[in-house]
């Protein structure tokens, strides 16, 4: 079996990848990742200034990743629905 190695196409990938600080505004967690995201704000992380992108939610605050889901009162919703539409179910 022979593998053919090909090069990436030239001129289609962004050239401006750099380290960017992403800040979760719900818990103030900051993490660094390479990105081309445009921003005018900066933040200092361990004495180094990075472009700052603010997030509403990230892996450190999302219920799926943290395992801390919000309790939803589904029983109350169902009772309200049944009460509201009971008049249509009369025979």
N, C-alpha and C positions, 0 to 999 in steps of 0.2 A: 504494500500500500504506500503510495507516494502522496505527500501533502504539498499542496501548492501554497506558498507564502506570497501574499499580495500586500502591497503598501496601501496605506490609507490614501484616499483621494486628496489631492492638494487643493487648497483654496476654499474648502467648504466648512472647515472647523474654525471656531473663534480663536483668535490669537491672544485675547486679553484675559486668560484665566489667571486668577490671583487668589490669595487667601482672603476670605471675607469672614467677618464675625456675624453670626446670626444670633439675635437675642430674643428669647421667648419672653414676651411682655407679661405673661400671666404669672411667671415664677422667677423672672430675672436670670434664668440660665443662659449662658453664652457658650456657643461652640463654634469652632473654626472649620471651614470647609472651602475647597476651591470652587470658585464661581465666576461667572461673567456678569452677575447682577449689578445694575447701575444704582448708585446711591450717593447722596451728597453728605451724609453723616459719617462720622468716624467714632471709634471707641478705642480706648487703651486697654490691652489685655497683656498682663505681665510686662508692662513697660513698652510695648510695641503698639503703634497705632494701626488699626485695620478699618477698612470700609465697614459700615454697620448696616445690616438689614434687620428690621424689626418684624417679628412674627407674632401672630395672635396665639398660636398653639404649635407645639413641637413634640418630639418623642418623649420629652421629660414631663409634659403636662397632659398629653392626650390619654384619655381613659383606656384605650385599647392597649397601650404600652405600659401604663402604670398599674393597671388592674384595679383602679379606683373609679368605678362607674357611679354616676349619680343615680339615686333611687327615684324611680318614676312611679307615681301613684296610678297604676293601670286599673286597679280594682275600682277606685273612685271614678275614673273616666268611664268605665263600662257601666257602672250604676247610673251615672248622669245620662249616658246615651240611652239606656233602656227606659229611664223615666221620661226623657224628652220625647221619645218616639213610641211610647206605649199606646198612645191614643190611636195610632195608625194600625195597631195590631188587634183591635177589638172586632169581634165577630158577631 
